[in-house]
Structures are given as C-alpha cells and as structure tokens.
Amino acid sequence: MTIDLQRAADARFAAALAETGGRDPRDYYRDRLAELKHSSPAVYADIVAYYEDMLIPSIVEQKTDPIAAWLAFGVRLAEATAPGRAVAVDRKGRSSPYSPPGEPADMFLHLPEDRRTRALLVGLPPEPSGPQMATYEWLVLGRRAVGRSSSM
C-alpha cells in the first residue's frame, strides 16, 4: 500500500464524514489494534493485511461506501478481538443484529460470547440519543449508575 493510496482513502472517508456528519471510529480501532498487537501478533498481522489489501483499495476504487467499509472493518476487528456478534442499537435503545451498512442513526456494538467481557464499540451516530448513551455506558464502559459523565 502506498502513501498516495492511503491519502486518497483518507480524503474520501473525510468527505463522507463531512457530508453525513458522521463520527470517525478509527480512534476506537487504533486502541483495539494496539491491544491486539500485543495479545495476538498473528491475528494483528491478518487484520493489518486486510486493511492494506482490501479496505483501503475498496475505498479508493469506490467499490464501497467509505463509512460502511470502516464499520465493516470495525466489526471484523472486534470479532478478531473477542468472538461474538455485532448489533445495532437504535435511538430508542432497542438492539437488532447488525446488517451492513446499518442506519446512520444507530450505534454499533460487538457483544462478545464471553459475557464477562464488555461490549466493544464499533460505531457511534453523529448525535447519540439518551438510550444509546445509557447502553454505551452500561455495556461498553461498565458503569452501573445513571448520570455519570463520559467522554467519547
């Protein structure tokens, strides 16, 4: 993968975020990648290869919507981190199985099979609702009291 290819993919993604008001999920993914690099180097290498060989070229070649492509990458990364299932949480806090590309107003989480493991954030809507924030605080942050502030 070249720097030019990376820059072209970044520009296309930035334009899509600006157009939709979407949130950039890549910071969540970077943190998860850093953890994976230390805990499972082989899985990390597979994820990086997918990023370089599939994700970036698909965005540049306009084979897929860049936001949907990054969310799919997030689901793939979460699954590599902890087996489980991806769900979409609507504005009322109701969950349903994640179905790409998902709805822009939904929050996307990965629920690990091991119920002792916290949910992993895959993507947030531009303006999360109260029920979505409560779900995030409960399942991702592990907070058990309502009203605590969070920084996202």
Secondary structure, DSSP 8 states (H G I E B T S, - for coil): --HHHHHHHHHHHHHHHHHHT----HHHHHHHHHHHHHH-HHHHHHHHHHIIIIIHHHHHTTSS-HHHHHHHHHHHHHHHHS-EEEEEE-TTS-EEE--TT--TT-EEEEEESSTTS--EEEE--SS--HHHHHHIIIIIS---STT-----
